[in-house]
Amino acid sequence: MLVPVVLAAALMNAAMIAASAVSTILAADELGSSLAGVPNTAGVLGTAAGAIAVGRWTTRLGRAHALRLGYGVGVAGAALTVIAAVGAPVGLLFVGMFLLGSGNAASLLSRYAAGEAVPEPRRASAMSAVVWASTAGAVGGPFLMAPSQSFASGLGLPAVAGPFLLAVVTVFGALVASTYIRTVRAAEQPAQTRHEPSAASRRTSVLLAAGVMVAGHLVMVALMSAVPVHTHHHGAGLGVLGVMLSAHTLGMFALSPLTGWWIDRTGPRPVMLTGLVLLIVAAVLTTRSEPAFTPALFLLGYAWNLCYLGGSARLLGTPFESKVESSIWAISALSAASSPWLYTLGGYPLLTVISAVLAVPLLVAVLRRSAPQVVGR
């Protein structure tokens, strides 16, 4: 049953969006603007650590129980952020955001639960539904922030506590929804009747898929982290920046059902290949001025979607699910920190060269794989 998986993912994403935005404000007020990004860094690192934890819980307790534990830790983290917002030491905010990252990791890894919950011909479509649910959370979360501030003020609490209260409610909703998740192990699904590759071949395919996912995320974060600096240097206002970010987010999530259908029809390999090609094309287009820049960001978002879902389809049922997810988020912190510095050195041309260095070898390696590609194998 996909509804609880998708609902939990959407609620968790809304919580993370709301908490991440307001934690920056709270940290800036308490510690100064120079340390405003520390809570979000804690959330990213918490997601990386949470992915490993959820992976281990999955091995020991099963997928459904592992997701519930992840969301449960997320509820505890959200509660700590509320305590920090009402006057407790700001260090609790960092701890709370770190623990909230565990709930975020459960949400991200729940796509594999969706893939295991349906027959094999529809696994990728089920996984894409969970990724698409992130759109609902990303759009709905910010709209609820202002009402949550009014609600907190009505209770006599600081207005800044409102979005954190919203996070508590939404993560708890994700936890409740997760109690209805029922999954089966991939091994219990009907076996494929097509060509059965060797163990070494399967391992190589899985490692390539992991590489595609990591490279896709690294390139996307590197290019997108430089966008605010780029728009500022070119005299663009926040309105223009908002349009660019919206176009990119649309590319990341809105077409997920199409990606899932494509993977189910052809297997992950053509999708990953297309994703790598589009990564390079999008990177090259960012070196051009408007009107190509904004479409390039949309294309970059969809390239990430193809790499992420294509690779996920290959990793389904393997021990690499949580390890790759953890690597992705750990790399995000490094990429986000280094990208503006690299941009100041060489602008988007330098970032494009780095993107090509990452994507081209993987593109060649995936092209050389001639064995039939089977979702989840």
C-alpha positions as CSV (number, residue, x, y, z in Angstrom):
1,M,0.0,0.0,0.0
2,L,1.7,3.2,-1.2
3,V,-0.6,5.9,0.4
4,P,1.1,5.8,3.9
5,V,4.6,5.8,2.4
6,V,3.8,8.8,0.1
7,L,1.9,10.7,2.9
8,A,4.7,10.2,5.4
9,A,7.3,11.4,2.9
10,A,5.3,14.5,2.1
11,L,4.8,15.4,5.8
12,M,8.4,14.8,6.7
13,N,9.6,17.0,3.8
14,A,7.2,19.8,4.9
15,A,8.7,19.6,8.4
16,M,12.2,19.7,7.2
17,I,11.5,22.7,4.9
18,A,9.9,24.7,7.7
19,A,12.4,23.8,10.4
20,S,15.4,24.5,8.1
21,A,14.2,28.0,7.1
22,V,13.4,29.2,10.6
23,S,16.4,27.6,12.3
24,T,18.6,29.9,10.2
25,I,16.8,32.9,11.6
26,L,17.0,31.7,15.2
27,A,20.7,31.0,14.9
28,A,21.3,34.4,13.4
29,D,19.5,36.1,16.2
30,E,21.3,34.1,18.9
31,L,24.8,33.7,17.5
32,G,25.1,36.2,14.6
33,S,24.8,35.9,10.8
34,S,28.2,34.2,10.4
35,L,26.9,31.1,12.2
36,A,23.4,31.2,10.8
37,G,24.0,28.1,8.6
38,V,25.1,25.8,11.4
39,P,21.7,24.4,12.2
40,N,21.1,23.4,8.5
41,T,24.6,21.9,8.4
42,A,23.6,19.8,11.4
43,G,20.4,18.7,9.6
44,V,22.4,17.6,6.6
45,L,24.9,15.7,8.7
46,G,22.0,14.2,10.7
47,T,20.5,13.0,7.4
48,A,23.8,11.4,6.4
49,A,24.1,9.7,9.8
50,G,20.4,8.8,9.9
51,A,20.6,7.0,6.6
52,I,23.3,4.7,8.0
53,A,21.2,4.1,11.1
54,V,18.0,3.4,9.2
55,G,19.9,1.0,7.0
56,R,21.1,-0.9,10.0
57,W,17.7,-1.0,11.5
58,T,16.3,-2.3,8.2
59,T,18.7,-5.2,8.3
60,R,17.8,-6.1,11.9
61,L,14.2,-5.2,12.2
62,G,12.8,-4.9,8.7
63,R,12.0,-2.0,6.4
64,A,8.8,-0.8,8.0
65,H,10.1,-0.8,11.6
66,A,13.2,1.0,10.6
67,L,11.2,3.8,9.0
68,R,9.1,4.1,12.1
69,L,12.2,4.4,14.3
70,G,13.6,7.1,11.9
71,Y,10.4,9.1,12.1
72,G,10.3,8.6,15.9
73,V,13.8,10.1,16.2
74,G,12.7,12.9,14.0
75,V,9.8,13.7,16.4
76,A,12.2,13.9,19.3
77,G,14.5,16.2,17.2
78,A,11.6,18.5,16.3
79,A,10.6,18.7,20.0
80,L,14.1,19.8,20.9
81,T,13.9,22.6,18.3
82,V,10.7,23.9,20.0
83,I,12.4,23.9,23.4
84,A,15.4,25.8,21.9
85,A,13.0,28.4,20.3
86,V,11.2,29.2,23.6
87,G,14.5,30.1,25.5
88,A,16.6,27.0,26.1
89,P,20.3,27.0,25.1
90,V,20.7,27.3,21.4
91,G,22.8,24.1,21.4
92,L,19.6,22.2,21.6
93,L,18.7,23.6,18.2
94,F,21.7,22.0,16.7
95,V,21.0,18.6,18.4
96,G,17.3,18.9,17.3
97,M,18.1,19.6,13.7
98,F,20.6,16.7,13.7
99,L,18.0,14.3,15.0
100,L,15.4,15.7,12.6
101,G,17.8,14.7,9.9
102,S,17.1,11.0,10.9
103,G,13.5,11.5,10.1
104,N,14.5,13.1,6.8
105,A,16.7,10.0,6.1
106,A,13.7,7.7,6.7
107,S,11.6,9.8,4.3
108,L,14.3,9.6,1.6
109,L,14.8,5.8,2.1
110,S,11.1,5.1,2.1
111,R,11.1,5.1,-1.7
112,Y,12.7,1.6,-1.4
113,A,9.7,0.6,0.8
114,A,7.4,1.7,-2.0
115,G,9.4,-0.3,-4.5
116,E,9.1,-3.4,-2.4
117,A,5.4,-3.0,-1.8
118,V,4.3,-3.5,-5.5
119,P,5.0,-6.2,-8.2
120,E,8.2,-5.8,-10.1
121,P,6.8,-4.2,-13.3
122,R,5.7,-1.2,-11.3
123,R,8.5,-0.8,-8.8
124,A,10.1,2.3,-10.3
125,S,6.8,4.0,-10.7
126,A,6.1,3.4,-7.0
127,M,9.5,4.8,-6.0
128,S,8.9,7.9,-8.2
129,A,5.6,8.5,-6.4
130,V,7.6,9.0,-3.1
131,V,10.0,11.4,-4.8
132,W,7.2,13.3,-6.3
133,A,5.6,13.6,-2.9
134,S,8.5,15.9,-2.0
135,T,6.9,18.5,-4.3
136,A,3.8,18.6,-2.1
137,G,6.0,19.0,1.1
138,A,8.2,21.6,-0.5
139,V,5.2,23.7,-1.7
140,G,3.0,23.2,1.3
141,G,5.5,23.6,4.1
142,P,6.4,27.3,3.4
143,F,2.7,28.3,3.1
144,L,2.0,27.0,6.6
145,M,4.9,28.9,8.3
146,A,3.0,32.2,8.7
147,P,-0.1,30.6,10.2
148,S,2.1,28.6,12.6
149,Q,3.7,31.8,13.8
150,S,0.3,33.3,14.6
151,F,-0.6,30.1,16.4
152,A,2.5,30.2,18.5
153,S,1.9,33.8,19.4
154,G,-1.6,33.0,20.4
155,L,-0.3,30.5,22.9
156,G,2.0,33.1,24.4
157,L,5.1,31.6,22.8
158,P,7.7,33.4,20.6
159,A,6.5,33.6,17.0
160,V,9.7,31.9,15.9
161,A,8.6,28.7,17.7
162,G,5.6,28.3,15.3
163,P,7.3,26.6,12.4
164,F,9.1,24.3,14.9
165,L,5.7,23.4,16.4
166,L,4.5,22.7,12.8
167,A,7.5,20.4,12.4
168,V,6.6,18.5,15.5
169,V,3.0,18.0,14.2
170,T,4.0,17.0,10.7
171,V,6.8,14.6,11.7
172,F,4.4,13.0,14.2
173,G,1.9,12.7,11.3
174,A,4.6,11.0,9.3
175,L,5.2,8.6,12.2
176,V,1.5,7.8,12.5
177,A,1.3,7.2,8.7
178,S,4.3,4.9,8.8
179,T,2.5,2.6,11.2
180,Y,0.4,1.6,8.2
181,I,3.4,0.7,6.0
182,R,3.6,-2.9,5.1
183,T,6.5,-4.1,3.0
184,V,8.0,-7.4,1.8
185,R,11.6,-8.1,1.0
186,A,12.7,-7.8,-2.6
187,A,13.7,-11.5,-2.5
188,E,10.1,-12.4,-2.0
189,Q,9.1,-10.8,-5.3
190,P,8.7,-13.0,-8.4
191,A,12.0,-13.8,-10.0
192,Q,12.9,-12.3,-13.4
193,T,12.9,-14.6,-16.4
194,R,15.3,-12.6,-18.5
195,H,19.0,-13.1,-18.7
196,E,20.5,-13.6,-15.2
197,P,23.8,-11.7,-15.0
198,S,26.7,-13.0,-12.9
199,A,27.3,-11.9,-9.3
200,A,30.3,-9.8,-10.4
201,S,28.3,-8.2,-13.2
202,R,25.5,-7.3,-10.8
203,R,27.9,-5.8,-8.3
204,T,29.5,-3.7,-11.1
205,S,26.1,-2.5,-12.2
206,V,25.2,-1.5,-8.6
207,L,28.5,0.3,-8.1
208,L,28.0,2.3,-11.3
209,A,24.5,3.2,-10.3
210,A,25.8,4.4,-6.9
211,G,28.4,6.5,-8.8
212,V,25.7,8.0,-11.0
213,M,23.6,9.0,-8.0
214,V,26.5,10.6,-6.1
215,A,27.8,12.4,-9.2
216,G,24.4,13.7,-10.1
217,H,23.9,15.0,-6.6
218,L,27.3,16.5,-6.4
219,V,27.0,18.3,-9.7
220,M,23.6,19.6,-8.9
221,V,24.5,21.0,-5.5
222,A,27.7,22.5,-6.8
223,L,25.9,24.4,-9.7
224,M,22.9,25.4,-7.6
225,S,24.9,26.6,-4.6
226,A,26.5,29.2,-6.9
227,V,23.2,30.5,-8.2
228,P,22.5,33.2,-5.5
229,V,26.1,34.5,-5.9
230,H,25.7,34.5,-9.7
231,T,22.4,36.4,-9.7
232,H,23.8,38.9,-7.2
233,H,26.8,39.6,-9.4
234,H,24.6,40.2,-12.4
235,G,22.3,42.6,-10.5
236,A,19.2,40.3,-10.5
237,G,16.7,40.7,-7.6
238,L,15.2,38.2,-5.3
239,G,12.2,37.8,-7.6
240,V,14.4,36.6,-10.4
241,L,16.2,34.3,-8.1
242,G,12.9,32.9,-6.9
243,V,11.8,32.1,-10.4
244,M,15.2,30.3,-11.0
245,L,14.9,28.2,-7.9
246,S,11.3,27.3,-8.6
247,A,12.2,26.2,-12.1
248,H,14.9,24.0,-10.7
249,T,12.7,22.5,-8.0
250,L,10.0,21.8,-10.7
251,G,12.6,19.9,-12.7
252,M,13.7,17.9,-9.7
253,F,10.4,16.5,-8.6
254,A,7.4,17.3,-10.9
255,L,8.4,14.8,-13.7
256,S,9.1,11.9,-11.3
257,P,6.1,9.9,-12.5
258,L,7.4,10.1,-16.1
259,T,10.8,8.9,-14.9
260,G,9.3,6.0,-13.0
261,W,7.2,4.9,-16.0
262,W,10.3,5.1,-18.3
263,I,12.4,3.0,-15.9
264,D,9.6,0.3,-15.7
265,R,9.5,0.2,-19.5
266,T,13.2,0.2,-20.4
267,G,15.2,-0.4,-17.2
268,P,17.5,2.0,-15.3
269,R,20.4,2.1,-17.8
270,P,18.9,4.3,-20.5
271,V,17.5,6.6,-17.8
272,M,20.9,7.0,-16.1
273,L,22.6,7.6,-19.4
274,T,20.2,10.3,-20.3
275,G,20.6,11.8,-16.8
276,L,24.4,12.0,-17.2
277,V,24.1,13.6,-20.7
278,L,21.6,16.2,-19.4
279,L,23.9,17.0,-16.5
280,I,26.7,17.9,-18.9
281,V,24.3,19.9,-21.2
282,A,22.8,21.8,-18.2
283,A,26.3,22.6,-16.9
284,V,27.3,24.0,-20.3
285,L,24.1,26.1,-20.6
286,T,24.8,27.7,-17.2
287,T,27.8,29.4,-18.8
288,R,25.4,31.2,-21.1
289,S,23.5,34.3,-20.0
290,E,19.7,34.6,-20.0
291,P,17.4,33.4,-21.5
292,A,19.3,30.1,-21.4
293,F,20.2,30.2,-17.7
294,T,16.8,29.5,-16.1
295,P,15.9,26.6,-18.5
296,A,19.4,25.2,-17.7
297,L,18.4,25.0,-14.0
298,F,15.2,23.2,-14.9
299,L,17.2,20.8,-17.0
300,L,19.7,20.3,-14.2
301,G,16.9,19.4,-11.9
302,Y,15.5,16.8,-14.2
303,A,19.0,15.4,-14.9
304,W,19.3,14.9,-11.1
305,N,15.9,13.2,-11.1
306,L,17.0,10.8,-13.8
307,C,20.3,10.0,-12.1
308,Y,18.6,9.6,-8.7
309,L,15.7,7.5,-9.6
310,G,17.6,5.5,-12.2
311,G,20.3,4.6,-9.7
312,S,17.7,3.9,-7.0
313,A,16.0,1.4,-9.2
314,R,19.3,-0.5,-9.6
315,L,20.0,-0.3,-5.8
316,L,16.7,-1.6,-4.7
317,G,17.2,-4.7,-2.5
318,T,21.0,-4.3,-2.2
319,P,23.1,-3.4,0.8
320,F,24.1,-0.1,-0.8
321,E,20.7,1.7,-0.4
322,S,21.5,3.5,2.9
323,K,25.3,3.8,2.3
324,V,24.7,5.7,-1.0
325,E,22.1,7.9,0.6
326,S,24.5,8.7,3.5
327,S,27.3,9.5,1.0
328,I,25.0,11.8,-1.0
329,W,24.2,13.9,2.0
330,A,27.7,14.0,3.4
331,I,28.9,15.2,0.0
332,S,26.2,17.8,-0.1
333,A,27.7,19.6,2.8
334,L,31.1,19.6,1.2
335,S,29.8,20.6,-2.2
336,A,27.6,23.4,-0.9
337,A,30.5,24.8,1.1
338,S,33.1,24.7,-1.7
339,S,30.9,25.8,-4.7
340,P,30.7,29.6,-4.0
341,W,34.5,29.6,-3.5
342,L,35.1,27.7,-6.8
343,Y,32.6,30.1,-8.5
344,T,34.7,33.1,-7.4
345,L,37.8,31.5,-8.9
346,G,36.4,30.6,-12.3
347,G,32.7,31.2,-12.5
348,Y,30.4,28.7,-14.1
349,P,33.0,27.7,-16.7
350,L,35.1,26.2,-14.0
351,L,32.1,24.5,-12.3
352,T,31.2,23.1,-15.8
353,V,34.7,21.6,-16.3
354,I,34.4,20.0,-12.8
355,S,31.0,18.6,-13.7
356,A,32.2,17.1,-16.9
357,V,35.2,15.5,-15.1
358,L,32.7,13.8,-12.8
359,A,30.0,12.9,-15.3
360,V,31.9,11.9,-18.5
361,P,33.8,8.8,-17.0
362,L,30.6,7.5,-15.6
363,L,28.8,8.1,-18.9
364,V,31.5,6.0,-20.7
365,A,31.4,3.3,-18.1
366,V,27.6,3.0,-18.2
367,L,27.7,2.9,-22.0
368,R,30.1,0.0,-21.9
369,R,27.6,-2.0,-19.8
370,S,25.8,-4.2,-22.3
371,A,24.1,-6.7,-20.0
372,P,20.3,-6.4,-19.8
373,Q,19.3,-4.1,-17.0
374,V,16.6,-5.2,-14.6
375,V,15.0,-3.0,-12.0
376,G,16.1,-3.9,-8.5
377,R,18.7,-6.4,-9.7
